[in-house]
């Protein structure tokens, strides 16, 4: 079968990201004639896509909708409208093809995306390798798990099947989904060492999207893949896309040991959990090429951490800070919520003091220090809390129609609402400063 796979458009200028999900999908479709298109690359446009459709004549077209919005109040962007525009354009050019959508963004809002994008024929919720391969093999959509299809003018859904072990999943197809346009950019190429997350962070959708049971890839397979990308495809920087690289610890240790042994000419970044991180693991990670340890502590208050269901304490965060201060070569980034549950003035001042300290004392050690608010998403504890506390109206759709609607879908602690107001004023001032720097209008 002739198949076209398309990465969803960003709708604005952003650093490009290698479509890893499509690479895994292409790995499951090796028996077919597959072409991949990423509209976010500099030389890509709708004209080029129309030419590809005219030449390839795809029978099945798959879209990967990875993100719904930026989830950042200070830089709020809605990815759904440009995706819908692209789907409409593809439908006009490929009238006979079946259009299928999948990806994390779709899996969070499957009914809404199908209802608002009538040009789509099918949707694949959660992991799509097996289901999409079955569709390509001619199996009836209505018989497949996790599929969304239209019947008598209405969207109908089948419940998803069980998550698969990695031994049953294909390796990514790094050839069909060309690495070259992404190889020279920092963090553009992702490496997946596992799927699933047993952590229970109140705002996070990873357990919903990947399951709570951790499914590991063989460390030797992972490092062989990295070596191939570095030595054969010119990748000089990559990022581990796992929710937490160092959970489980033994799996991470083996990957780091193998990376260290290979001594590859490449650097990398990854997300680390504070509690299991030790000085020994930091040393090994540095020796294996890590140039950025990414952390998302989210709160600097034990009551807030407990309310966010974080399996960490302020002591764990302080331990990481101490490691950063004494470990030569260690660089880190931190994500915090400015006004989480159980926030108070003392906690806010303590966090701002840490922010100033990072910006002034650790400038060469800090690659990022983000202060944000949690985006409320389906089936999360923070959504239940936001509704209970009156921060979010239960009648509000969690997939709004516009950016204005998105602004009302962020959690903040009403007891310290003045912190949120000050933060939003800071965001407005920051945006004004950015416009002035670019010479834009302040109107």
NORPE-V567505 format. One record per pair of residues at least 12 apart in sequence whose ideal C-beta (glycine too) atoms are under 6 Angstrom apart, sorted by sequence separation. I is the first residue (numbers start at 1). J is the second residue. D is the distance in Angstrom with one decimal. If there is no record, write none. Layout:
i=(I;I)
j=(J;J)
d=(D;D)
This chain:
i=(7;37;67;68;302;110;131;145;22;146;196;198;355;37;110;131;145;195;196;145;376;5;106;196;65;107;196;19;101;107;122;196;126;194;195;297;378;391;35;99;125;268;272;99;100;101;102;124;194;267;268;98;266;269;271;16;193;267;123;245;269;386;389;102;245;246;247;122;244;245;246;249;260;91;256;260;3;193;244;256;259;382;9;10;87;236;237;238;239;240;246;1;2;3;4;5;6;7;88;87;256;84;222;338;376;114;126;230;307;331;333;125;216;219;223;227;307;333;334;335;336;375;376;61;65;219;223;230;304;331;66;68;206;275;304;337;373;374;59;60;61;62;63;65;66;67;110;274;304;58;64;66;219;292;293;294;295;296;298;303;373;53;65;129;53;65;114;275;282;299;324;22;274;21;46;50;274;286;282;189;197;274;301;191;163;194;282;166;189;190;191;192;193;165;183;300;166;183;186;190;300;183;187;2;4;179;3;2;8;2;3;4;5;6;7;8;1;1;343;11;348;341;9;339;343;339;8;292;60;9;339;339;339;187;338;28;107;25;32;24;28;104;202;25;29;202;201;200;1;36;41;36;28;34;27;27;27;27;26;24;23;23;26;26;23;22;19;18;18;20;17;18;203;208;16;205;203;202;203;202;108;112;109;73;71;78;76;76;69;73;74;73)
j=(19;49;79;80;314;123;144;158;36;160;210;212;369;52;125;146;160;210;211;161;392;22;123;213;83;125;214;38;120;126;141;215;146;214;215;317;398;411;56;120;146;289;293;121;122;123;124;146;216;289;290;121;289;292;294;40;217;291;148;270;294;411;414;128;271;272;273;149;271;272;273;276;287;119;284;288;32;222;273;285;288;411;39;40;117;266;267;268;269;270;276;32;33;34;35;36;37;38;119;119;288;117;255;371;409;148;160;264;341;365;367;160;251;254;258;262;342;368;369;370;371;410;411;97;101;255;259;266;340;367;103;105;243;312;341;374;410;411;97;98;99;100;101;103;104;105;148;312;342;97;103;105;258;331;332;333;334;335;337;342;412;93;105;169;94;106;155;316;323;340;365;64;316;64;89;93;317;329;327;235;243;320;347;238;211;242;330;215;238;239;240;241;242;215;233;350;217;234;237;241;351;235;239;56;58;233;58;58;64;59;60;61;62;63;64;65;59;60;413;82;419;413;82;412;416;413;83;367;136;86;416;419;420;269;423;129;209;129;136;129;133;209;308;132;136;309;309;309;136;176;181;177;170;176;170;171;172;173;173;172;172;173;176;177;177;177;177;182;188;190;188;189;374;379;188;377;380;381;382;382;378;399;399;373;375;403;403;406;406;410;427;427)
d=(4.4;5.6;5.1;5.8;5.5;5.4;5.1;5.6;5.8;3.7;4.9;5.0;5.8;5.9;5.0;5.8;5.5;4.6;4.5;3.3;5.4;4.8;5.9;5.0;5.7;4.8;4.4;5.9;5.3;5.3;5.5;5.1;5.4;5.6;4.9;4.8;5.4;5.7;5.2;5.1;4.5;5.4;5.2;5.1;4.4;5.0;3.9;6.0;4.8;5.1;5.9;4.8;6.0;3.8;4.7;5.1;5.4;4.2;3.5;4.0;6.0;4.8;5.9;4.3;6.0;5.1;5.4;5.3;5.5;5.9;5.8;5.2;4.9;4.1;4.8;4.3;5.2;5.0;4.6;5.7;3.9;5.3;4.4;5.2;5.5;5.2;5.1;5.0;4.8;3.6;5.5;4.8;4.8;4.8;5.2;4.7;5.0;4.3;5.6;5.0;4.8;5.2;5.8;4.6;4.9;5.3;4.8;4.7;3.8;5.5;4.7;5.6;5.4;4.2;4.1;5.6;5.3;3.6;5.2;4.7;5.7;5.8;5.6;4.9;5.7;4.6;5.8;4.5;4.4;5.3;4.9;4.4;4.8;5.2;5.7;5.7;4.2;4.8;5.8;5.3;5.2;4.8;4.6;4.2;5.6;5.2;5.4;4.8;4.5;5.2;4.3;5.6;5.9;5.4;4.5;5.1;5.2;4.2;5.2;3.9;5.8;4.6;4.1;5.7;5.0;4.4;4.6;4.8;5.7;4.6;5.7;5.3;4.1;5.1;5.6;5.0;5.7;5.2;5.4;5.2;4.3;5.0;4.2;5.4;4.3;5.5;6.0;5.3;4.6;5.6;5.4;5.3;5.4;5.6;5.9;5.8;4.8;4.4;4.6;4.0;4.7;4.7;4.3;5.9;3.8;4.5;5.9;4.9;5.9;5.1;4.8;4.7;4.8;5.1;5.5;4.7;5.3;6.0;4.5;3.2;5.2;5.7;4.6;4.6;4.8;4.9;4.6;5.1;6.0;5.3;5.8;4.5;4.9;5.9;4.8;4.1;5.7;6.0;5.4;5.9;4.4;5.4;4.7;5.8;5.8;4.7;5.8;4.4;5.0;6.0;5.2;4.9;4.7;5.2;3.3;5.5;5.4;4.3;3.9;5.2;3.7;5.6;4.3;5.5;4.2;5.4;5.9;4.3;5.4;4.5;5.8;4.7;4.1;5.5;5.9;5.4;5.7;3.9;4.2;4.4;5.9;4.4;4.4;5.4;4.2;5.1;5.7;5.8;5.6;5.8;4.4;6.0)
